[in-house]
Amino acid sequence: MRKNYFRKLVKYIKKVYKMDKQINSLSDERINPRYKNGQVMLPLVLELLFRIKKLNELNCLLKENEFKNLIPKGERLQQIDTIRDTLKSIHLKGLGKINISIIKKAIENKVLKNGTIDVIW
């Protein structure tokens, strides 16, 4: 039941907030990257959803293949070293734009009640 819930949640995030498209549109300083940003950032999104506090914990879960039911078939989650290297080179302005679009969509969908965010959009 729990894994099914998180699968639905990931699907909802992709559908409503279009996170996969936004993450793939991020720019970085890597030259001829082997992996798309979406492949690298998906474990970080799962880390936030599962409230994992350390990358080492996430690394153990990735090695144990704990998220295999949450990701699309044929897609592979990257290891922590790849994630760290990518995070070092991603431009922060793109992440800020994603953050703003998530907040706007949440307000539009009436997810956030008045007073939960101090900025008026």
C-alpha positions, 0 to 999 in steps of 0.5 A: 500500500505504501509503495503504491501511494508514493508511486501515485505521488510521483506520478502526480508531481510529474503531471501537475507540477511537470517536475521532470520537464523543469528539471531536464530544462536546468542548465549546468556546466557539464560538457557532453553529459552522460546523463540527463538532469532528470535522471540525476535529480530524481533520487533527490526528489525521492530523498525529499519525499521520504525525508531522508536526511543524508546522502549516505542514507540515500546511497544505501537505499539506491544500492539496495534498489529500494526505489525500483517500484517508483521509477519508470521501467527502463529508467535507472537511478544514478549513484551518489557520486554522479549526483554530487558532481551534477549538483556542483555544476547546476546553475542556481537560477534555474532551481530558483525558477523551479521553486517559484513555479511550484509555489505558483502552481500550489497557490493556483491549485489552492494547496497552500492556505493564506499565511503559509507563505509570506510572499504575495504572488 
